[in-house]
Amino acid sequence: MKKIEARKGWIKFRCWGDVLAILFFLCCARVPVSGQTKGEFTNPILAGFNPDPSVCRVGDDFYLVNSTFSYFPGISVSHSRDLVHWKLIGYVLDRPEQFNLDKQGVSRGIFAPAIRYHDGNFYVTCTLVDIGGNFVATAKNPAGPWSKPAWLPQVNGIDPSLFFDDDGKSYLVYNSIPPENKSLYPGHRTLRIREFNPDSLTVSDEERILVNGGTDISKKPVWIEGPHILKKDGFYYLIAAEGGTAEQHSEVVFKSAHVFGPYVPYNYNPILTQRDLDQKRMNPITCTGHADFVEGRPGEWWAVFLGCRPYPPGEENYYNTGRETFLAPVRWRDGWPVINPDYKEVQYYYPDPLPTSIDSGSVPMSGNFHTRDKFDSPALNLNWVFLRTPHTKWYDLQTKKGFLSMELRPETCEGNMNPSFLGHRQQHLQGSVSTSMIFAPQGENEKAGLLVFQNERHFYFVCKSMTGGHPAIELYKSLDTEAPGDSMELVCSQGLPEARWESEVLLKIDAKENFYAFSYAFDPGMWLTLKDSLDAKYLSTKVAGGFVGCMYALYATSQGRDSGNWAHFDWFDYAGNDRVYK
């Protein structure tokens, strides 16, 4: 059955099969799933690598930003009118002149943005670690264009967030070094504040410490970070993450009658965590924290926050989808906010916060769904991302109509520059991606195909190439080593007849929770298994480290040599089929 296209705000019918495909698409994307009833939404609201969410409301519209680390464009901006269905509308950093990610590791770059709206302007504050520091960017339209970063060199730390008080004053709060830069223990940090000038986009020289260490410094709390200030009923609330972004992650809150403090911690902190729950519970959601608050209906508050979904056995906390964005209710008790007040476990389903409102042309981001990109739009879908900043246009949608053409270049995904790589997030523990490709390799160094990629030393690559002067389908595994020489090893290879040298080939990767399977075909549906099981844990955050999640990528490389060759991709198909949503 031919699947429906969901791209760039329009749908095109090519045959009666597309009509049937609409029904399939709607069933996968929109109908309630197992355990879900009418009037409920599905968590996570942004599946796959979408960490460190921050949200603001302007009228009836909500805008959300996420960290992107060393992927380009930087700082995704999504829009919703119901807090549940989100449409990616742009990026804060979408022009190479705004920032350069050359030589940055995958988990460096953009850390923890925060979005706020004030007096007709949108503000995003963020940290470009290692190569720039803290900055603020502004826009009249959150879809862009956004300004170049205005750097804040006085701010020593990460995770800056703006607060606009009702008396006309503005402030920047952020995570910083311990007092006098003398740590009492590993992970000792502070939360600090400076006044902010929204006209000059600068901060004051005077800096004050709001929180030292965390909720109780005698207990040596670690990594107080991701702070936000909000004001309610005359009091200032300072919310922040604590415990680090893994299993010990949490969200805590402090309260003060004055913006500069003193801030008193809530007696019943943390207001969100999953660290104390049964590790063997079914379908666990772990690592919850790094929250931001927003009001839905009058008096009804909600929190967006990051969390992770391990595959079985859940107690081992292996996950490849990275840190995702979740939504849960906030209830105010005796003047304090509590996230997820009716449950200990973060839920996969909650009552809808607002009447359902879905942007036309939006690609599903939650639950099980299926999408196909046919590459017949004049521009790339916004969901595609580059690995680091591209300095030349090595891809093309016009030369071969209806195809994405990618130039083979010397750069590789194991390196630290920008390879010919276009990534799509792995959003499900179970699912598949496939593509149809026309590529005639000219040497054994020329390879093009599908990549499942966690970082420079943790990926699998199924490709068409040459072996012994003949075309072949090959499967590679990266080597987790810094030693010079080969950075990946051949897992298996299947030789092809010469007649297949220039012909179209289909490639497929199946995610099956704790392993991946790899297939190829020459006719639709006639899949031939290349390898039925490779360890998914090798690409998990627990093994690979870092702060991102797996990307499925269309990838073409000439491995350090010049090449004038191109690979042409006819379509890219994504299907998610997690058991928890069935």
WOKAJO-V8568 format. One record per residue. OMEGA is omega in whole degrees, -180 to 180 (999 if undefined). NEAR is the number of other ideal C-beta (glycine too) atoms within 8 Angstrom. Layout:
OMEGA/NEAR ; OMEGA/NEAR
This chain:
179/6 ; -173/7 ; -178/11 ; 176/10 ; 177/11 ; -171/11 ; 165/12 ; 170/8 ; 177/5 ; 179/6 ; -179/8 ; 177/8 ; 179/6 ; 179/6 ; 179/6 ; 176/5 ; 178/9 ; 179/13 ; 177/8 ; -178/9 ; 176/12 ; -179/10 ; 178/8 ; -179/12 ; -179/14 ; 179/9 ; -179/8 ; -168/13 ; -165/10 ; -174/7 ; 178/5 ; 179/6 ; -175/10 ; -180/6 ; -178/6 ; 176/10 ; 179/6 ; -178/4 ; 177/5 ; 174/11 ; -175/12 ; 171/12 ; -7/15 ; 179/13 ; 172/14 ; -176/14 ; -178/13 ; -176/12 ; 177/13 ; -172/14 ; 171/14 ; -175/12 ; 171/15 ; -171/14 ; 171/13 ; 179/11 ; 174/10 ; -174/7 ; 178/4 ; -176/3 ; 177/9 ; 180/12 ; -174/15 ; 177/16 ; 180/15 ; 174/14 ; 177/11 ; 176/14 ; -176/12 ; 172/14 ; -179/15 ; 0/15 ; -175/12 ; 178/14 ; 179/15 ; 178/10 ; -179/16 ; -177/13 ; 175/14 ; 172/14 ; -180/9 ; -180/12 ; -174/11 ; -178/13 ; -174/12 ; 176/12 ; 176/11 ; -176/10 ; 180/9 ; -179/10 ; 177/13 ; -177/16 ; -175/14 ; 178/11 ; -177/6 ; -179/9 ; 179/4 ; 178/11 ; -176/10 ; -176/6 ; 178/12 ; 173/9 ; 177/4 ; 174/12 ; -175/9 ; -177/13 ; 171/11 ; 176/9 ; -170/13 ; 179/13 ; 161/12 ; 175/13 ; 173/14 ; -178/15 ; 177/15 ; 179/13 ; -180/10 ; 170/10 ; 175/4 ; -178/4 ; 170/10 ; 179/13 ; 170/13 ; 174/16 ; -174/13 ; 176/15 ; 169/13 ; -170/14 ; 174/8 ; -170/6 ; -180/7 ; -178/8 ; -175/9 ; -177/14 ; 172/13 ; 174/13 ; -175/15 ; 177/11 ; 171/13 ; 180/5 ; -177/7 ; 175/11 ; 180/7 ; 6/11 ; 176/7 ; 180/12 ; 168/8 ; 179/6 ; 169/12 ; -171/11 ; -178/8 ; -172/13 ; -180/5 ; -173/8 ; 179/13 ; -178/5 ; -179/13 ; 172/11 ; 179/13 ; 180/16 ; -179/15 ; 172/14 ; 179/14 ; -177/7 ; -178/10 ; 176/4 ; 178/4 ; 180/4 ; -178/7 ; -174/12 ; 174/13 ; 178/16 ; -173/14 ; 173/15 ; -178/14 ; -178/10 ; 176/7 ; 180/12 ; -179/7 ; 179/4 ; 179/6 ; -177/6 ; 174/7 ; -179/8 ; 178/7 ; -179/5 ; 179/9 ; 179/10 ; 176/14 ; 167/14 ; -175/15 ; -176/13 ; 172/13 ; 171/13 ; -176/10 ; 177/11 ; -176/10 ; 177/10 ; -179/4 ; -178/4 ; 179/8 ; 177/8 ; 180/10 ; 176/9 ; -178/4 ; -179/6 ; 179/9 ; 175/9 ; 178/9 ; -178/14 ; 177/13 ; 176/7 ; -178/13 ; -175/11 ; -180/11 ; -173/8 ; 178/9 ; 179/4 ; 177/7 ; 177/10 ; -175/12 ; 170/14 ; 168/10 ; -170/16 ; 179/13 ; -174/13 ; 170/16 ; 174/14 ; 171/13 ; -179/9 ; 180/10 ; 177/7 ; 176/4 ; 180/5 ; 177/10 ; 178/12 ; 178/12 ; 177/16 ; -178/15 ; 172/16 ; 179/15 ; 175/16 ; -176/13 ; -168/8 ; 177/12 ; -172/7 ; -179/8 ; -176/8 ; 178/16 ; 172/14 ; -179/18 ; -178/16 ; 176/14 ; -175/15 ; 179/12 ; 174/13 ; -178/5 ; -176/7 ; 180/11 ; 178/7 ; 9/8 ; 179/5 ; -178/11 ; 178/7 ; 177/10 ; -178/12 ; -175/4 ; 172/6 ; -1/10 ; 178/10 ; 174/13 ; 169/14 ; 174/11 ; -170/13 ; -176/9 ; -175/4 ; 177/9 ; -177/4 ; -179/7 ; 179/6 ; -178/9 ; 175/4 ; -175/8 ; 167/13 ; -173/13 ; 169/13 ; -173/13 ; 179/15 ; -179/16 ; -173/14 ; 169/13 ; -174/12 ; 174/13 ; 179/13 ; 176/10 ; 170/9 ; -179/7 ; 179/4 ; 179/5 ; -175/9 ; -180/13 ; 177/14 ; 165/15 ; -178/14 ; 179/16 ; 175/16 ; -178/15 ; -180/14 ; 178/13 ; 172/11 ; -175/11 ; -7/6 ; -172/5 ; -177/14 ; 178/7 ; 174/7 ; 171/12 ; 175/12 ; -179/15 ; -176/15 ; 177/16 ; -180/17 ; -171/13 ; -179/17 ; 179/14 ; 179/14 ; 178/14 ; -180/14 ; 174/13 ; 177/12 ; 180/8 ; -179/9 ; 178/8 ; 177/3 ; 179/7 ; 178/11 ; 175/13 ; 178/11 ; 178/13 ; -167/10 ; -174/9 ; -176/4 ; 168/7 ; 180/3 ; 169/9 ; -173/12 ; 172/9 ; -178/10 ; 173/10 ; 174/11 ; 179/6 ; 179/11 ; -176/14 ; 175/11 ; -176/5 ; 178/8 ; -176/9 ; 177/8 ; 176/10 ; 178/5 ; -179/11 ; 177/11 ; 180/11 ; -179/11 ; -174/10 ; -178/12 ; 176/11 ; -179/11 ; 178/10 ; 175/12 ; 174/13 ; 174/12 ; -177/9 ; 175/10 ; 177/12 ; 170/6 ; -179/9 ; 180/4 ; 177/6 ; 171/9 ; -177/10 ; -179/9 ; 179/8 ; 179/9 ; 177/12 ; 173/13 ; -174/14 ; -171/13 ; 175/11 ; -180/10 ; 174/5 ; 178/4 ; -177/5 ; 177/8 ; -174/11 ; 178/9 ; -173/11 ; -174/5 ; 177/4 ; -172/7 ; -179/5 ; 180/7 ; 165/11 ; 180/13 ; -179/13 ; -180/15 ; 172/12 ; -178/13 ; -177/11 ; -176/10 ; 180/9 ; 179/10 ; 176/14 ; -177/8 ; -178/8 ; 174/8 ; -177/8 ; 177/13 ; 174/12 ; -168/13 ; 173/13 ; -170/14 ; 174/13 ; -175/12 ; 166/15 ; -172/15 ; -177/10 ; 174/13 ; 176/12 ; 180/10 ; -178/14 ; 168/11 ; 178/13 ; 179/11 ; 173/14 ; -170/10 ; 170/15 ; -176/12 ; 178/13 ; -178/8 ; -179/14 ; 179/7 ; -177/7 ; 178/7 ; -177/9 ; -176/15 ; 178/13 ; 179/15 ; -175/15 ; -179/16 ; 164/15 ; -160/15 ; 172/16 ; 174/16 ; -171/13 ; -177/11 ; -180/11 ; 179/12 ; 169/15 ; -174/15 ; 173/14 ; -169/15 ; 168/14 ; -179/14 ; 177/12 ; 174/12 ; -180/10 ; 178/4 ; -178/4 ; 179/9 ; -178/13 ; 168/12 ; -175/13 ; 176/14 ; -177/16 ; 172/12 ; 177/11 ; 175/13 ; -180/9 ; -177/5 ; 174/6 ; -179/2 ; 179/4 ; -180/2 ; -177/4 ; -180/5 ; 175/9 ; -179/11 ; 179/7 ; 178/8 ; 178/9 ; -178/8 ; 177/9 ; 179/10 ; -180/7 ; 175/10 ; -178/5 ; -179/7 ; -179/5 ; -174/10 ; -178/9 ; -172/5 ; 178/8 ; 176/8 ; 176/14 ; 179/13 ; -175/16 ; 171/13 ; 175/15 ; 171/10 ; -179/14 ; -179/9 ; -173/9 ; 171/9 ; 175/9 ; 173/13 ; -173/12 ; -176/15 ; 173/11 ; 180/14 ; 173/12 ; 176/9 ; -178/5 ; 177/5 ; -177/5 ; -173/7 ; 176/9 ; -177/8 ; 174/8 ; 177/11 ; -173/10 ; -178/4 ; 168/7 ; -171/13 ; 177/7 ; -179/15 ; 178/9 ; 180/10 ; -179/15 ; 177/12 ; -179/13 ; -180/9 ; -174/10 ; -176/12 ; 177/6 ; -172/10 ; -176/10 ; 175/12 ; -177/15 ; 171/13 ; 163/16 ; -175/14 ; 163/14 ; -166/13 ; 179/16 ; -177/14 ; 172/15 ; 169/12 ; 173/9 ; 180/6 ; 175/8 ; 179/5 ; 175/12 ; -174/4 ; 179/12 ; 170/10 ; -175/12 ; -178/12 ; -176/14 ; 180/12 ; 175/10 ; -175/13 ; 178/12 ; 176/13 ; 177/10 ; -172/14 ; -178/10 ; -177/11 ; -175/7 ; -179/8 ; -177/11 ; 999/8
